[in-house]
Amino acid sequence: MKFTADVIISLKKGVIDPEGEATKKALNLLGFRNVSRVESMKIFRIELSAKTKEDAEDMLKEMCDRLLANPVIQDYSIRWVE
Amino acid sequence: MKFTADVIISLKKGVIDPEGEATKKALNLLGFRNVSRVESMKIFRIELSAKTKEDAEDMLKEMCDRLLANPVIQDYSIRWVE
């Protein structure tokens, strides 16, 4: 079966997010003074074939551990796309 | 009121996605031959204050049009975070 999932890579709490900070500052300077926080994240939308959804999820986690996420500074979560 | 939204920036259909392509190739080379497609996207998680959710959504759209997205090659969508 074919599955599609969004793998969402975010920075762990406490890790500095220069892109988010710069974006917040730029928005504030553009006049959006009501923006109090911006956090940047990354999505990989992955289409894969697997026997079951559980198999697919196990493989996605392995992909994150081996390639997509840096476990020192990043967290990941998986969200299924219908 | 405070609102938090994920602004999701993706490439328009037909626009080449070198990061997604490279990630797919790397996953295939690592042994994940069942991965048939990888698409890369970007999230800005934005915390802002506004009178109503509609006001907040209008402002988020303006932020995308003016700063966050490149309308020539990118689409955006907004998803509320509870």
Backbone of each chain as nested JSON, in Angstrom:
{
  "chains": [
    {"id": "A", "residues": [
      {"number": 1, "name": "MET", "atoms": {"N": [0.835, -1.209, 0.0], "CA": [0.0, 0.0, 0.0], "C": [0.863, 1.25, 0.0]}},
      {"number": 2, "name": "LYS", "atoms": {"N": [0.292, 2.3, -0.583], "CA": [0.993, 3.599, -0.621], "C": [0.553, 4.453, 0.577]}},
      {"number": 3, "name": "PHE", "atoms": {"N": [1.495, 5.081, 1.211], "CA": [1.193, 6.015, 2.297], "C": [1.901, 7.337, 2.032]}},
      {"number": 4, "name": "THR", "atoms": {"N": [1.31, 8.413, 2.536], "CA": [1.974, 9.714, 2.469], "C": [1.968, 10.312, 3.867]}},
      {"number": 5, "name": "ALA", "atoms": {"N": [3.128, 10.767, 4.293], "CA": [3.228, 11.346, 5.634], "C": [4.042, 12.63, 5.585]}},
      {"number": 6, "name": "ASP", "atoms": {"N": [3.692, 13.546, 6.445], "CA": [4.521, 14.733, 6.669], "C": [5.414, 14.459, 7.861]}},
      {"number": 7, "name": "VAL", "atoms": {"N": [6.721, 14.497, 7.642], "CA": [7.679, 14.402, 8.738], "C": [8.05, 15.836, 9.097]}},
      {"number": 8, "name": "ILE", "atoms": {"N": [7.715, 16.232, 10.311], "CA": [7.917, 17.62, 10.733], "C": [9.143, 17.688, 11.641]}},
      {"number": 9, "name": "ILE", "atoms": {"N": [10.119, 18.463, 11.21], "CA": [11.385, 18.582, 11.944], "C": [11.409, 19.944, 12.621]}},
      {"number": 10, "name": "SER", "atoms": {"N": [11.484, 19.943, 13.94], "CA": [11.528, 21.224, 14.668], "C": [12.741, 21.239, 15.584]}},
      {"number": 11, "name": "LEU", "atoms": {"N": [13.12, 22.425, 16.016], "CA": [14.251, 22.531, 16.933], "C": [13.807, 22.163, 18.344]}},
      {"number": 12, "name": "LYS", "atoms": {"N": [14.674, 21.506, 19.081], "CA": [14.377, 21.196, 20.483], "C": [14.278, 22.492, 21.271]}},
      {"number": 13, "name": "LYS", "atoms": {"N": [13.505, 22.419, 22.37], "CA": [13.405, 23.59, 23.249], "C": [14.784, 24.014, 23.737]}},
      {"number": 14, "name": "GLY", "atoms": {"N": [15.042, 25.311, 23.709], "CA": [16.32, 25.809, 24.199], "C": [17.346, 26.005, 23.102]}},
      {"number": 15, "name": "VAL", "atoms": {"N": [17.095, 25.418, 21.923], "CA": [18.027, 25.604, 20.81], "C": [17.684, 26.917, 20.116]}},
      {"number": 16, "name": "ILE", "atoms": {"N": [18.704, 27.715, 19.836], "CA": [18.482, 29.017, 19.208], "C": [17.976, 28.831, 17.779]}},
      {"number": 17, "name": "ASP", "atoms": {"N": [16.996, 29.65, 17.387], "CA": [16.355, 29.562, 16.07], "C": [16.567, 30.892, 15.342]}},
      {"number": 18, "name": "PRO", "atoms": {"N": [17.726, 31.06, 14.717], "CA": [18.04, 32.365, 14.106], "C": [17.059, 32.728, 12.991]}},
      {"number": 19, "name": "GLU", "atoms": {"N": [16.607, 31.735, 12.242], "CA": [15.68, 32.021, 11.143], "C": [14.344, 32.532, 11.687]}},
      {"number": 20, "name": "GLY", "atoms": {"N": [13.856, 31.868, 12.739], "CA": [12.603, 32.309, 13.354], "C": [12.739, 33.712, 13.938]}},
      {"number": 21, "name": "GLU", "atoms": {"N": [13.861, 33.949, 14.616], "CA": [14.105, 35.266, 15.22], "C": [14.151, 36.369, 14.165]}},
      {"number": 22, "name": "ALA", "atoms": {"N": [14.886, 36.083, 13.071], "CA": [15.029, 37.081, 12.003], "C": [13.672, 37.35, 11.344]}},
      {"number": 23, "name": "THR", "atoms": {"N": [12.879, 36.307, 11.199], "CA": [11.561, 36.468, 10.578], "C": [10.652, 37.301, 11.471]}},
      {"number": 24, "name": "LYS", "atoms": {"N": [10.709, 37.028, 12.776], "CA": [9.913, 37.819, 13.718], "C": [10.305, 39.297, 13.625]}},
      {"number": 25, "name": "LYS", "atoms": {"N": [11.611, 39.571, 13.64], "CA": [12.071, 40.962, 13.575], "C": [11.606, 41.629, 12.285]}},
      {"number": 26, "name": "ALA", "atoms": {"N": [11.719, 40.904, 11.173], "CA": [11.319, 41.473, 9.877], "C": [9.815, 41.769, 9.881]}},
      {"number": 27, "name": "LEU", "atoms": {"N": [9.018, 40.863, 10.446], "CA": [7.566, 41.091, 10.495], "C": [7.26, 42.308, 11.366]}},
      {"number": 28, "name": "ASN", "atoms": {"N": [7.926, 42.402, 12.505], "CA": [7.725, 43.562, 13.393], "C": [8.073, 44.862, 12.651]}},
      {"number": 29, "name": "LEU", "atoms": {"N": [9.182, 44.845, 11.925], "CA": [9.614, 46.039, 11.188], "C": [8.648, 46.392, 10.065]}},
      {"number": 30, "name": "LEU", "atoms": {"N": [8.004, 45.384, 9.511], "CA": [7.03, 45.635, 8.436], "C": [5.722, 46.195, 8.987]}},
      {"number": 31, "name": "GLY", "atoms": {"N": [5.614, 46.255, 10.313], "CA": [4.411, 46.823, 10.908], "C": [3.558, 45.814, 11.677]}},
      {"number": 32, "name": "PHE", "atoms": {"N": [3.928, 44.543, 11.588], "CA": [3.169, 43.51, 12.311], "C": [3.717, 43.413, 13.731]}},
      {"number": 33, "name": "ARG", "atoms": {"N": [3.362, 44.421, 14.534], "CA": [3.903, 44.492, 15.893], "C": [3.22, 43.517, 16.837]}},
      {"number": 34, "name": "ASN", "atoms": {"N": [2.133, 42.945, 16.369], "CA": [1.38, 41.989, 17.19], "C": [1.959, 40.572, 17.123]}},
      {"number": 35, "name": "VAL", "atoms": {"N": [3.03, 40.388, 16.348], "CA": [3.676, 39.067, 16.28], "C": [4.668, 38.957, 17.429]}},
      {"number": 36, "name": "SER", "atoms": {"N": [4.439, 37.984, 18.318], "CA": [5.282, 37.892, 19.51], "C": [6.308, 36.767, 19.426]}},
      {"number": 37, "name": "ARG", "atoms": {"N": [6.138, 35.881, 18.445], "CA": [7.063, 34.736, 18.37], "C": [6.946, 34.076, 17.004]}},
      {"number": 38, "name": "VAL", "atoms": {"N": [8.1, 33.709, 16.441], "CA": [8.104, 32.93, 15.197], "C": [9.098, 31.786, 15.366]}},
      {"number": 39, "name": "GLU", "atoms": {"N": [8.639, 30.61, 15.017], "CA": [9.467, 29.412, 15.133], "C": [9.554, 28.805, 13.73]}},
      {"number": 40, "name": "SER", "atoms": {"N": [10.75, 28.465, 13.279], "CA": [10.869, 27.875, 11.946], "C": [10.972, 26.36, 12.048]}},
      {"number": 41, "name": "MET", "atoms": {"N": [10.312, 25.683, 11.126], "CA": [10.35, 24.219, 11.085], "C": [10.439, 23.779, 9.633]}},
      {"number": 42, "name": "LYS", "atoms": {"N": [10.595, 22.484, 9.482], "CA": [10.81, 21.914, 8.159], "C": [9.875, 20.73, 7.998]}},
      {"number": 43, "name": "ILE", "atoms": {"N": [9.319, 20.574, 6.807], "CA": [8.517, 19.368, 6.538], "C": [9.146, 18.604, 5.378]}},
      {"number": 44, "name": "PHE", "atoms": {"N": [9.229, 17.291, 5.52], "CA": [9.458, 16.425, 4.365], "C": [8.167, 15.634, 4.149]}},
      {"number": 45, "name": "ARG", "atoms": {"N": [7.505, 15.86, 3.009], "CA": [6.312, 15.068, 2.684], "C": [6.788, 13.842, 1.91]}},
      {"number": 46, "name": "ILE", "atoms": {"N": [6.626, 12.688, 2.525], "CA": [7.217, 11.456, 1.987], "C": [6.133, 10.483, 1.556]}},
      {"number": 47, "name": "GLU", "atoms": {"N": [6.278, 9.99, 0.319], "CA": [5.369, 8.982, -0.217], "C": [6.137, 7.666, -0.224]}},
      {"number": 48, "name": "LEU", "atoms": {"N": [5.578, 6.662, 0.425], "CA": [6.291, 5.383, 0.475], "C": [5.31, 4.229, 0.431]}},
      {"number": 49, "name": "SER", "atoms": {"N": [5.8, 3.073, 0.032], "CA": [4.95, 1.889, 0.028], "C": [5.365, 0.995, 1.192]}},
      {"number": 50, "name": "ALA", "atoms": {"N": [4.374, 0.375, 1.82], "CA": [4.633, -0.517, 2.949], "C": [3.434, -1.44, 3.096]}},
      {"number": 51, "name": "LYS", "atoms": {"N": [3.639, -2.543, 3.824], "CA": [2.541, -3.508, 3.996], "C": [1.429, -2.914, 4.855]}},
      {"number": 52, "name": "THR", "atoms": {"N": [1.846, -2.271, 5.963], "CA": [0.863, -1.699, 6.884], "C": [1.307, -0.297, 7.292]}},
      {"number": 53, "name": "LYS", "atoms": {"N": [0.372, 0.439, 7.887], "CA": [0.685, 1.779, 8.365], "C": [1.749, 1.721, 9.462]}},
      {"number": 54, "name": "GLU", "atoms": {"N": [1.698, 0.682, 10.278], "CA": [2.687, 0.528, 11.355], "C": [4.087, 0.344, 10.763]}},
      {"number": 55, "name": "ASP", "atoms": {"N": [4.182, -0.494, 9.721], "CA": [5.471, -0.678, 9.038], "C": [5.964, 0.66, 8.486]}},
      {"number": 56, "name": "ALA", "atoms": {"N": [5.049, 1.392, 7.863], "CA": [5.429, 2.681, 7.267], "C": [5.939, 3.618, 8.36]}},
      {"number": 57, "name": "GLU", "atoms": {"N": [5.239, 3.637, 9.497], "CA": [5.656, 4.527, 10.58], "C": [7.037, 4.137, 11.126]}},
      {"number": 58, "name": "ASP", "atoms": {"N": [7.264, 2.839, 11.278], "CA": [8.577, 2.388, 11.747], "C": [9.672, 2.847, 10.789]}},
      {"number": 59, "name": "MET", "atoms": {"N": [9.399, 2.726, 9.486], "CA": [10.413, 3.133, 8.497], "C": [10.641, 4.642, 8.543]}},
      {"number": 60, "name": "LEU", "atoms": {"N": [9.577, 5.399, 8.688], "CA": [9.729, 6.858, 8.747], "C": [10.571, 7.259, 9.956]}},
      {"number": 61, "name": "LYS", "atoms": {"N": [10.331, 6.586, 11.084], "CA": [11.135, 6.899, 12.284], "C": [12.611, 6.582, 12.043]}},
      {"number": 62, "name": "GLU", "atoms": {"N": [12.848, 5.455, 11.359], "CA": [14.248, 5.09, 11.065], "C": [14.882, 6.13, 10.134]}},
      {"number": 63, "name": "MET", "atoms": {"N": [14.106, 6.613, 9.15], "CA": [14.626, 7.65, 8.239], "C": [15.015, 8.911, 9.011]}},
      {"number": 64, "name": "CYS", "atoms": {"N": [14.177, 9.257, 9.998], "CA": [14.474, 10.448, 10.809], "C": [15.756, 10.23, 11.602]}},
      {"number": 65, "name": "ASP", "atoms": {"N": [15.862, 9.047, 12.23], "CA": [17.026, 8.779, 13.066], "C": [18.305, 8.737, 12.238]}},
      {"number": 66, "name": "ARG", "atoms": {"N": [18.209, 8.22, 11.011], "CA": [19.422, 8.015, 10.216], "C": [19.769, 9.183, 9.302]}},
      {"number": 67, "name": "LEU", "atoms": {"N": [18.775, 9.99, 8.907], "CA": [19.089, 11.024, 7.917], "C": [18.391, 12.365, 8.139]}},
      {"number": 68, "name": "LEU", "atoms": {"N": [17.09, 12.338, 8.407], "CA": [16.324, 13.581, 8.271], "C": [16.503, 14.545, 9.439]}},
      {"number": 69, "name": "ALA", "atoms": {"N": [16.657, 13.99, 10.658], "CA": [16.74, 14.863, 11.834], "C": [18.104, 14.723, 12.503]}},
      {"number": 70, "name": "ASN", "atoms": {"N": [18.536, 15.796, 13.119], "CA": [19.75, 15.775, 13.93], "C": [19.313, 15.639, 15.39]}},
      {"number": 71, "name": "PRO", "atoms": {"N": [19.5, 14.449, 15.983], "CA": [18.923, 14.194, 17.314], "C": [19.48, 15.091, 18.415]}},
      {"number": 72, "name": "VAL", "atoms": {"N": [20.601, 15.735, 18.157], "CA": [21.19, 16.615, 19.177], "C": [20.35, 17.884, 19.338]}},
      {"number": 73, "name": "ILE", "atoms": {"N": [19.859, 18.402, 18.234], "CA": [19.159, 19.692, 18.308], "C": [17.727, 19.653, 17.78]}},
      {"number": 74, "name": "GLN", "atoms": {"N": [17.319, 18.543, 17.16], "CA": [15.989, 18.537, 16.529], "C": [15.08, 17.431, 17.048]}},
      {"number": 75, "name": "ASP", "atoms": {"N": [13.79, 17.723, 17.036], "CA": [12.752, 16.726, 17.299], "C": [12.011, 16.456, 15.999]}},
      {"number": 76, "name": "TYR", "atoms": {"N": [11.362, 15.328, 15.922], "CA": [10.512, 15.098, 14.744], "C": [9.17, 14.531, 15.159]}},
      {"number": 77, "name": "SER", "atoms": {"N": [8.181, 14.793, 14.311], "CA": [6.88, 14.16, 14.506], "C": [6.35, 13.769, 13.133]}},
      {"number": 78, "name": "ILE", "atoms": {"N": [5.435, 12.822, 13.128], "CA": [4.91, 12.287, 11.869], "C": [3.407, 12.542, 11.823]}},
      {"number": 79, "name": "ARG", "atoms": {"N": [2.943, 13.086, 10.712], "CA": [1.514, 13.334, 10.545], "C": [1.081, 12.735, 9.208]}},
      {"number": 80, "name": "TRP", "atoms": {"N": [0.07, 11.895, 9.223], "CA": [-0.383, 11.242, 7.987], "C": [-1.143, 12.226, 7.111]}},
      {"number": 81, "name": "VAL", "atoms": {"N": [-0.896, 12.108, 5.824], "CA": [-1.61, 12.934, 4.847], "C": [-2.589, 12.005, 4.127]}},
      {"number": 82, "name": "GLU", "atoms": {"N": [-3.853, 12.367, 4.111], "CA": [-4.868, 11.466, 3.486], "C": [-4.808, 11.568, 1.966]}}
    ]},
    {"id": "B", "residues": [
      {"number": 1, "name": "MET", "atoms": {"N": [-6.746, 38.76, 21.875], "CA": [-6.527, 37.33, 22.097], "C": [-5.271, 36.843, 21.399]}},
      {"number": 2, "name": "LYS", "atoms": {"N": [-4.686, 35.816, 21.971], "CA": [-3.475, 35.232, 21.382], "C": [-3.864, 34.066, 20.464]}},
      {"number": 3, "name": "PHE", "atoms": {"N": [-3.254, 34.017, 19.305], "CA": [-3.46, 32.896, 18.395], "C": [-2.106, 32.336, 17.973]}},
      {"number": 4, "name": "THR", "atoms": {"N": [-2.092, 31.053, 17.678], "CA": [-0.876, 30.445, 17.118], "C": [-1.265, 29.699, 15.852]}},
      {"number": 5, "name": "ALA", "atoms": {"N": [-0.516, 29.956, 14.793], "CA": [-0.82, 29.305, 13.515], "C": [0.457, 28.806, 12.874]}},
      {"number": 6, "name": "ASP", "atoms": {"N": [0.331, 27.697, 12.155], "CA": [1.42, 27.233, 11.308], "C": [1.168, 27.744, 9.901]}},
      {"number": 7, "name": "VAL", "atoms": {"N": [2.1, 28.527, 9.39], "CA": [2.036, 28.956, 7.999], "C": [2.924, 27.99, 7.22]}},
      {"number": 8, "name": "ILE", "atoms": {"N": [2.315, 27.252, 6.313], "CA": [3.044, 26.205, 5.59], "C": [3.345, 26.699, 4.179]}},
      {"number": 9, "name": "ILE", "atoms": {"N": [4.629, 26.761, 3.862], "CA": [5.073, 27.27, 2.564], "C": [5.539, 26.088, 1.722]}},
      {"number": 10, "name": "SER", "atoms": {"N": [4.886, 25.881, 0.594], "CA": [5.29, 24.771, -0.281], "C": [5.55, 25.294, -1.682]}},
      {"number": 11, "name": "LEU", "atoms": {"N": [6.262, 24.515, -2.467], "CA": [6.527, 24.924, -3.849], "C": [5.298, 24.672, -4.708]}},
      {"number": 12, "name": "LYS", "atoms": {"N": [5.031, 25.552, -5.642], "CA": [3.927, 25.345, -6.576], "C": [4.211, 24.122, -7.433]}},
      {"number": 13, "name": "LYS", "atoms": {"N": [3.124, 23.507, -7.931], "CA": [3.285, 22.361, -8.835], "C": [4.109, 22.761, -10.044]}},
      {"number": 14, "name": "GLY", "atoms": {"N": [5.044, 21.91, -10.423], "CA": [5.847, 22.188, -11.608], "C": [7.177, 22.847, -11.276]}},
      {"number": 15, "name": "VAL", "atoms": {"N": [7.3, 23.381, -10.065], "CA": [8.564, 24.011, -9.671], "C": [9.506, 22.916, -9.163]}},
      {"number": 16, "name": "ILE", "atoms": {"N": [10.736, 22.944, -9.632], "CA": [11.71, 21.917, -9.253], "C": [12.059, 22.045, -7.765]}},
      {"number": 17, "name": "ASP", "atoms": {"N": [12.135, 20.899, -7.087], "CA": [12.396, 20.849, -5.644], "C": [13.712, 20.082, -5.414]}},
      {"number": 18, "name": "PRO", "atoms": {"N": [14.85, 20.757, -5.55], "CA": [16.144, 20.05, -5.456], "C": [16.356, 19.398, -4.09]}},
      {"number": 19, "name": "GLU", "atoms": {"N": [15.881, 20.05, -3.02], "CA": [16.074, 19.494, -1.679], "C": [15.278, 18.188, -1.533]}},
      {"number": 20, "name": "GLY", "atoms": {"N": [14.033, 18.211, -2.007], "CA": [13.207, 17.006, -1.95], "C": [13.81, 15.881, -2.777]}},
      {"number": 21, "name": "GLU", "atoms": {"N": [14.281, 16.223, -3.974], "CA": [14.884, 15.222, -4.866], "C": [16.131, 14.605, -4.246]}},
      {"number": 22, "name": "ALA", "atoms": {"N": [16.982, 15.467, -3.671], "CA": [18.223, 14.987, -3.06], "C": [17.92, 14.102, -1.859]}},
      {"number": 23, "name": "THR", "atoms": {"N": [16.9, 14.491, -1.083], "CA": [16.523, 13.699, 0.095], "C": [15.993, 12.327, -0.336]}},
      {"number": 24, "name": "LYS", "atoms": {"N": [15.174, 12.328, -1.389], "CA": [14.666, 11.045, -1.9], "C": [15.825, 10.153, -2.326]}},
      {"number": 25, "name": "LYS", "atoms": {"N": [16.764, 10.703, -3.08], "CA": [17.91, 9.902, -3.544], "C": [18.703, 9.36, -2.371]}},
      {"number": 26, "name": "ALA", "atoms": {"N": [18.932, 10.213, -1.371], "CA": [19.708, 9.787, -0.201], "C": [18.988, 8.662, 0.542]}},
      {"number": 27, "name": "LEU", "atoms": {"N": [17.668, 8.787, 0.682], "CA": [16.897, 7.737, 1.367], "C": [16.972, 6.433, 0.57]}},
      {"number": 28, "name": "ASN", "atoms": {"N": [16.822, 6.522, -0.756], "CA": [16.918, 5.333, -1.595], "C": [18.288, 4.674, -1.431]}},
      {"number": 29, "name": "LEU", "atoms": {"N": [19.339, 5.491, -1.41], "CA": [20.702, 4.953, -1.275], "C": [20.93, 4.325, 0.091]}},
      {"number": 30, "name": "LEU", "atoms": {"N": [20.24, 4.85, 1.105], "CA": [20.361, 4.286, 2.46], "C": [19.608, 2.961, 2.588]}},
      {"number": 31, "name": "GLY", "atoms": {"N": [18.884, 2.584, 1.539], "CA": [18.177, 1.301, 1.579], "C": [16.663, 1.448, 1.604]}},
      {"number": 32, "name": "PHE", "atoms": {"N": [16.176, 2.665, 1.719], "CA": [14.716, 2.879, 1.734], "C": [14.233, 2.997, 0.28]}},
      {"number": 33, "name": "ARG", "atoms": {"N": [14.211, 1.839, -0.406], "CA": [13.87, 1.84, -1.825], "C": [12.371, 2.015, -2.058]}},
      {"number": 34, "name": "ASN", "atoms": {"N": [11.612, 1.9, -0.975], "CA": [10.148, 2.032, -1.071], "C": [9.699, 3.496, -1.053]}},
      {"number": 35, "name": "VAL", "atoms": {"N": [10.633, 4.42, -0.937], "CA": [10.277, 5.852, -0.96], "C": [10.201, 6.299, -2.417]}},
      {"number": 36, "name": "SER", "atoms": {"N": [9.019, 6.756, -2.833], "CA": [8.836, 7.104, -4.246], "C": [8.83, 8.607, -4.491]}},
      {"number": 37, "name": "ARG", "atoms": {"N": [8.716, 9.379, -3.423], "CA": [8.646, 10.824, -3.629], "C": [8.906, 11.555, -2.317]}},
      {"number": 38, "name": "VAL", "atoms": {"N": [9.686, 12.628, -2.376], "CA": [9.884, 13.481, -1.198], "C": [9.711, 14.929, -1.632]}},
      {"number": 39, "name": "GLU", "atoms": {"N": [8.915, 15.652, -0.878], "CA": [8.647, 17.054, -1.177], "C": [9.084, 17.851, 0.056]}},
      {"number": 40, "name": "SER", "atoms": {"N": [9.831, 18.919, -0.144], "CA": [10.269, 19.713, 1.012], "C": [9.381, 20.943, 1.172]}},
      {"number": 41, "name": "MET", "atoms": {"N": [9.074, 21.269, 2.392], "CA": [8.244, 22.435, 2.707], "C": [8.813, 23.116, 3.939]}},
      {"number": 42, "name": "LYS", "atoms": {"N": [8.211, 24.237, 4.241], "CA": [8.703, 25.079, 5.327], "C": [7.51, 25.474, 6.196]}},
      {"number": 43, "name": "ILE", "atoms": {"N": [7.726, 25.507, 7.517], "CA": [6.668, 26.019, 8.398], "C": [7.205, 27.214, 9.174]}},
      {"number": 44, "name": "PHE", "atoms": {"N": [6.395, 28.259, 9.267], "CA": [6.64, 29.291, 10.26], "C": [5.503, 29.186, 11.281]}},
      {"number": 45, "name": "ARG", "atoms": {"N": [5.833, 28.836, 12.516], "CA": [4.813, 28.814, 13.587], "C": [4.775, 30.198, 14.208]}},
      {"number": 46, "name": "ILE", "atoms": {"N": [3.673, 30.899, 14.003], "CA": [3.582, 32.313, 14.376], "C": [2.575, 32.512, 15.499]}},
      {"number": 47, "name": "GLU", "atoms": {"N": [3.029, 33.217, 16.54], "CA": [2.165, 33.563, 17.663], "C": [1.846, 35.042, 17.52]}},
      {"number": 48, "name": "LEU", "atoms": {"N": [0.58, 35.373, 17.473], "CA": [0.218, 36.787, 17.309], "C": [-1.047, 37.096, 18.098]}},
      {"number": 49, "name": "SER", "atoms": {"N": [-1.213, 38.379, 18.41], "CA": [-2.433, 38.797, 19.083], "C": [-3.318, 39.512, 18.077]}},
      {"number": 50, "name": "ALA", "atoms": {"N": [-4.627, 39.284, 18.221], "CA": [-5.6, 39.917, 17.321], "C": [-6.949, 39.874, 18.015]}},
      {"number": 51, "name": "LYS", "atoms": {"N": [-7.872, 40.727, 17.536], "CA": [-9.201, 40.775, 18.162], "C": [-9.972, 39.488, 17.906]}},
      {"number": 52, "name": "THR", "atoms": {"N": [-9.936, 39.034, 16.661], "CA": [-10.678, 37.82, 16.303], "C": [-9.787, 36.909, 15.458]}},
      {"number": 53, "name": "LYS", "atoms": {"N": [-10.226, 35.67, 15.304], "CA": [-9.489, 34.713, 14.481], "C": [-9.458, 35.184, 13.026]}},
      {"number": 54, "name": "GLU", "atoms": {"N": [-10.544, 35.8, 12.582], "CA": [-10.61, 36.296, 11.191], "C": [-9.555, 37.393, 10.981]}},
      {"number": 55, "name": "ASP", "atoms": {"N": [-9.449, 38.312, 11.953], "CA": [-8.413, 39.349, 11.874], "C": [-7.029, 38.715, 11.802]}},
      {"number": 56, "name": "ALA", "atoms": {"N": [-6.808, 37.714, 12.661], "CA": [-5.502, 37.051, 12.696], "C": [-5.218, 36.403, 11.345]}},
      {"number": 57, "name": "GLU", "atoms": {"N": [-6.235, 35.771, 10.772], "CA": [-6.027, 35.096, 9.481], "C": [-5.713, 36.105, 8.383]}},
      {"number": 58, "name": "ASP", "atoms": {"N": [-6.426, 37.238, 8.388], "CA": [-6.149, 38.278, 7.387], "C": [-4.702, 38.758, 7.507]}},
      {"number": 59, "name": "MET", "atoms": {"N": [-4.25, 38.947, 8.759], "CA": [-2.879, 39.421, 8.949], "C": [-1.87, 38.379, 8.493]}},
      {"number": 60, "name": "LEU", "atoms": {"N": [-2.137, 37.117, 8.798], "CA": [-1.206, 36.059, 8.376], "C": [-1.1, 36.004, 6.851]}},
      {"number": 61, "name": "LYS", "atoms": {"N": [-2.246, 36.178, 6.176], "CA": [-2.21, 36.172, 4.702], "C": [-1.375, 37.341, 4.184]}},
      {"number": 62, "name": "GLU", "atoms": {"N": [-1.542, 38.497, 4.834], "CA": [-0.759, 39.665, 4.398], "C": [0.742, 39.405, 4.633]}},
      {"number": 63, "name": "MET", "atoms": {"N": [1.079, 38.778, 5.769], "CA": [2.495, 38.456, 6.034], "C": [3.06, 37.555, 4.939]}},
      {"number": 64, "name": "CYS", "atoms": {"N": [2.255, 36.58, 4.506], "CA": [2.72, 35.675, 3.443], "C": [2.937, 36.45, 2.154]}},
      {"number": 65, "name": "ASP", "atoms": {"N": [1.959, 37.292, 1.81], "CA": [2.055, 38.044, 0.554], "C": [3.238, 38.999, 0.568]}},
      {"number": 66, "name": "ARG", "atoms": {"N": [3.523, 39.578, 1.735], "CA": [4.554, 40.614, 1.781], "C": [5.941, 40.094, 2.124]}},
      {"number": 67, "name": "LEU", "atoms": {"N": [6.026, 38.971, 2.838], "CA": [7.354, 38.539, 3.273], "C": [7.612, 37.029, 3.187]}},
      {"number": 68, "name": "LEU", "atoms": {"N": [6.669, 36.24, 3.68], "CA": [7.014, 34.841, 3.944], "C": [7.089, 33.968, 2.694]}},
      {"number": 69, "name": "ALA", "atoms": {"N": [6.211, 34.241, 1.717], "CA": [6.162, 33.382, 0.532], "C": [6.548, 34.163, -0.714]}},
      {"number": 70, "name": "ASN", "atoms": {"N": [7.138, 33.467, -1.662], "CA": [7.423, 34.047, -2.97], "C": [6.295, 33.607, -3.903]}},
      {"number": 71, "name": "PRO", "atoms": {"N": [5.392, 34.521, -4.273], "CA": [4.181, 34.115, -5.007], "C": [4.465, 33.531, -6.389]}},
      {"number": 72, "name": "VAL", "atoms": {"N": [5.665, 33.752, -6.899], "CA": [5.999, 33.215, -8.225], "C": [6.16, 31.696, -8.153]}},
      {"number": 73, "name": "ILE", "atoms": {"N": [6.762, 31.212, -7.086], "CA": [7.075, 29.772, -7.038], "C": [6.474, 29.054, -5.831]}},
      {"number": 74, "name": "GLN", "atoms": {"N": [5.875, 29.803, -4.888], "CA": [5.417, 29.147, -3.656], "C": [3.922, 29.369, -3.381]}},
      {"number": 75, "name": "ASP", "atoms": {"N": [3.328, 28.37, -2.766], "CA": [1.961, 28.489, -2.23], "C": [2.049, 28.512, -0.716]}},
      {"number": 76, "name": "TYR", "atoms": {"N": [1.02, 29.015, -0.067], "CA": [0.999, 28.923, 1.39], "C": [-0.371, 28.478, 1.882]}},
      {"number": 77, "name": "SER", "atoms": {"N": [-0.37, 27.87, 3.052], "CA": [-1.634, 27.55, 3.705], "C": [-1.462, 27.801, 5.194]}},
      {"number": 78, "name": "ILE", "atoms": {"N": [-2.575, 28.004, 5.866], "CA": [-2.548, 28.352, 7.291], "C": [-3.282, 27.269, 8.074]}},
      {"number": 79, "name": "ARG", "atoms": {"N": [-2.64, 26.789, 9.133], "CA": [-3.279, 25.774, 9.983], "C": [-3.184, 26.249, 11.427]}},
      {"number": 80, "name": "TRP", "atoms": {"N": [-4.311, 26.298, 12.127], "CA": [-4.306, 26.777, 13.514], "C": [-3.735, 25.735, 14.449]}},
      {"number": 81, "name": "VAL", "atoms": {"N": [-2.981, 26.207, 15.41], "CA": [-2.4, 25.332, 16.43], "C": [-3.15, 25.612, 17.727]}},
      {"number": 82, "name": "GLU", "atoms": {"N": [-3.692, 24.575, 18.337], "CA": [-4.482, 24.787, 19.575], "C": [-3.554, 25.017, 20.764]}}
    ]}
  ]
}
